[in-house]
Amino acid sequence: MKFITFEKQDGTIRSGWLLDHDHAVDMHEASSGLLPDNLLNFLENSDANLKRMARFQFTREQKGVYPLSELRLKAPLPIPKSFRDFYAFEQHVKQARENRGLKMIAEWYEIPVFYFSNHLAIKGPGEGIIKPKECNWLDYELEMACIIGKEGRNISAENADEHIFGYCILNDWSARDLQRKEMKVGLGPAKGKDFSTSIGPWIVTKDELEPYKSGKGFNLSMKAMVNGCHLSKGNMKDLYYSFAEMIERASAGVTLYPGELIGSGTVGTGCILELGEQVHRWLVPGDQVELEIDLLGVLHNEIIAEER
């Protein structure tokens, strides 16, 4: 299933899922209030809510089902409870460090590492991404994310899959000049990342990806385009650390809750920092950025200038 959040023509924001290529279900309206009106509440009791869904037969003709043409997709999980972003693709880490004149660090092979970013700055498909005023090196990052659907603490990698609800595309927008300066102090990234992260266009439940399992990830092609120019190409199966290993690390001594967002980090070739400015300049207002991952759809955003 593909879960979405959307704005209806009357301005209300609701959540549900795609019924087919052309229609979506408002789960609250279609279930006569049995299901919640937002995805975060749905995730907080996802097992029970999925069982409630099974009681219904949803068709195009019933109440609460709308043509997609009448809806505006939002971020599928507009305000996740938290957002951790990992650093799990070896090719990206090696190349990005090499471009900065740095050797690979041995500790990267010992533990999956992550940082917390701003879970209140989540954007959805089609939304404008404001370039920070002080930023001259704006970058995209081609990533995949998982959404936690079951509470757990000290979760082993062997049991982590039962805590995953689904997956989506993630673009970890980065102000590289701000990031580089602040990390010289020994902390960060912070202002280099906290202005925006986009996810979507939907969350695909984990069962849909099962047939594509390969290595520590999934055999899913990943690509990024800027203004129609194909820049990045990778595959999710190239993960060095699996999402299960990321969850094990994130939950060590800490409780994870439904509705938390965990990013994979950037796939190899998945950003301008790694490709180099000789391949493409930094992003500027007017640029159109599209990330695409097999089964997960296409996430499109435009860079816009901040109003002065």
FENFENDA-V864585 format. One record per residue. N is the residue number from 1. SS is DSSP state (helix for helix, strand for strand, loop for the rest). PSI is psi as a letter, one per 30 degrees, with the letter a starting at -180 (none if undefined). OMEGA is omega as a letter, one per 30 degrees, with the letter a starting at -180 (NA if undefined). Layout:
BEGIN
N & SS & PSI & OMEGA
N & SS & PSI & OMEGA
END
This chain:
BEGIN
1 & loop & l & l
2 & strand & j & a
3 & strand & k & a
4 & strand & l & l
5 & strand & k & a
6 & strand & l & l
7 & strand & k & l
8 & loop & l & a
9 & loop & f & l
10 & loop & g & l
11 & loop & f & l
12 & loop & k & l
13 & strand & k & a
14 & strand & l & l
15 & strand & l & l
16 & strand & b & a
17 & strand & l & l
18 & strand & k & l
19 & loop & e & l
20 & loop & a & a
21 & loop & f & a
22 & loop & f & a
23 & strand & l & l
24 & strand & l & a
25 & strand & k & l
26 & strand & j & a
27 & helix & e & l
28 & helix & e & a
29 & helix & e & a
30 & helix & f & l
31 & loop & g & a
32 & loop & h & l
33 & loop & f & a
34 & loop & e & l
35 & loop & l & a
36 & loop & l & a
37 & loop & g & l
38 & loop & l & a
39 & helix & e & l
40 & helix & e & l
41 & helix & e & l
42 & helix & e & a
43 & helix & e & a
44 & loop & f & l
45 & loop & h & a
46 & helix & e & a
47 & helix & e & a
48 & helix & e & a
49 & helix & e & l
50 & helix & e & l
51 & helix & e & l
52 & helix & e & l
53 & helix & e & a
54 & loop & f & l
55 & loop & f & a
56 & loop & l & l
57 & loop & j & a
58 & loop & k & l
59 & loop & l & a
60 & loop & f & a
61 & loop & f & a
62 & loop & l & l
63 & loop & k & l
64 & loop & g & l
65 & strand & k & a
66 & strand & k & l
67 & strand & k & l
68 & helix & f & a
69 & helix & f & l
70 & helix & g & a
71 & loop & l & l
72 & strand & j & a
73 & strand & k & l
74 & loop & a & l
75 & loop & k & a
76 & loop & e & l
77 & loop & i & a
78 & loop & e & l
79 & loop & i & l
80 & loop & l & a
81 & loop & f & l
82 & strand & l & l
83 & strand & j & l
84 & strand & k & l
85 & strand & k & a
86 & strand & a & a
87 & loop & i & a
88 & loop & f & l
89 & loop & j & a
90 & helix & e & a
91 & helix & e & a
92 & helix & e & a
93 & helix & e & a
94 & helix & e & a
95 & helix & e & a
96 & helix & e & l
97 & helix & e & l
98 & helix & e & l
99 & helix & f & l
100 & loop & g & l
101 & loop & g & a
102 & loop & k & l
103 & loop & l & l
104 & loop & k & a
105 & loop & k & a
106 & helix & e & a
107 & helix & f & l
108 & helix & e & a
109 & helix & f & a
110 & loop & e & a
111 & loop & k & l
112 & loop & k & a
113 & loop & l & a
114 & strand & l & l
115 & strand & l & l
116 & strand & k & l
117 & loop & a & a
118 & loop & j & a
119 & loop & f & l
120 & loop & g & a
121 & loop & h & a
122 & strand & k & l
123 & strand & l & a
124 & loop & a & a
125 & loop & k & l
126 & loop & f & a
127 & loop & k & l
128 & strand & k & l
129 & strand & j & a
130 & strand & k & l
131 & strand & k & l
132 & loop & k & a
133 & loop & e & a
134 & loop & f & a
135 & loop & k & l
136 & loop & f & a
137 & loop & i & a
138 & strand & k & a
139 & strand & l & l
140 & loop & l & l
141 & loop & k & a
142 & strand & j & a
143 & strand & l & l
144 & strand & l & a
145 & strand & l & l
146 & strand & l & a
147 & strand & k & l
148 & strand & k & a
149 & loop & g & a
150 & loop & k & a
151 & loop & k & l
152 & strand & l & l
153 & strand & k & a
154 & loop & h & a
155 & loop & k & l
156 & loop & l & l
157 & helix & e & a
158 & helix & f & a
159 & helix & g & a
160 & helix & e & a
161 & helix & e & a
162 & helix & f & l
163 & helix & f & a
164 & strand & k & l
165 & strand & e & a
166 & strand & a & a
167 & strand & l & l
168 & strand & l & l
169 & strand & k & l
170 & strand & k & l
171 & strand & j & a
172 & loop & i & a
173 & loop & k & a
174 & strand & k & l
175 & strand & j & a
176 & helix & e & l
177 & helix & e & l
178 & helix & e & a
179 & helix & e & a
180 & helix & e & a
181 & helix & e & a
182 & helix & e & a
183 & helix & f & l
184 & loop & f & l
185 & loop & f & l
186 & loop & g & l
187 & loop & l & l
188 & loop & a & g
189 & loop & k & a
190 & loop & d & l
191 & loop & f & l
192 & loop & f & a
193 & loop & f & a
194 & loop & f & a
195 & loop & f & a
196 & loop & k & l
197 & strand & k & l
198 & strand & k & l
199 & strand & l & l
200 & strand & a & g
201 & strand & f & l
202 & strand & l & l
203 & strand & k & l
204 & strand & k & a
205 & strand & k & a
206 & helix & f & a
207 & helix & e & a
208 & helix & f & a
209 & helix & f & a
210 & helix & e & a
211 & helix & f & a
212 & helix & g & l
213 & strand & k & a
214 & strand & k & a
215 & loop & b & l
216 & loop & g & a
217 & strand & b & a
218 & strand & k & l
219 & loop & i & a
220 & loop & k & l
221 & strand & k & l
222 & strand & k & l
223 & strand & l & l
224 & strand & k & l
225 & strand & k & l
226 & strand & k & a
227 & loop & h & l
228 & loop & f & a
229 & strand & k & a
230 & strand & j & a
231 & strand & e & a
232 & strand & k & l
233 & strand & k & l
234 & strand & a & l
235 & strand & k & a
236 & helix & f & a
237 & helix & f & a
238 & helix & g & l
239 & loop & k & l
240 & loop & e & l
241 & loop & k & l
242 & loop & l & l
243 & helix & e & l
244 & helix & e & l
245 & helix & e & l
246 & helix & e & a
247 & helix & e & l
248 & helix & e & l
249 & helix & e & a
250 & helix & e & a
251 & loop & g & a
252 & loop & j & a
253 & loop & g & a
254 & loop & k & l
255 & strand & k & l
256 & strand & k & a
257 & loop & l & l
258 & loop & k & l
259 & loop & g & l
260 & strand & k & a
261 & strand & k & a
262 & strand & j & a
263 & strand & l & a
264 & loop & f & a
265 & loop & l & a
266 & loop & k & l
267 & loop & l & l
268 & loop & k & a
269 & loop & g & a
270 & loop & g & l
271 & loop & l & a
272 & helix & e & l
273 & helix & e & a
274 & helix & e & a
275 & helix & e & a
276 & loop & k & a
277 & loop & f & l
278 & loop & f & l
279 & loop & e & l
280 & loop & k & l
281 & loop & l & l
282 & loop & l & a
283 & strand & k & l
284 & loop & l & l
285 & loop & k & a
286 & loop & f & l
287 & loop & k & l
288 & strand & k & a
289 & strand & k & l
290 & strand & k & l
291 & strand & k & a
292 & strand & k & l
293 & strand & k & l
294 & loop & k & l
295 & loop & f & a
296 & loop & f & l
297 & strand & a & a
298 & strand & k & l
299 & strand & j & a
300 & strand & k & l
301 & strand & l & l
302 & strand & k & l
303 & strand & k & l
304 & strand & l & l
305 & strand & k & l
306 & loop & k & l
307 & loop & k & a
308 & loop & none & NA
END
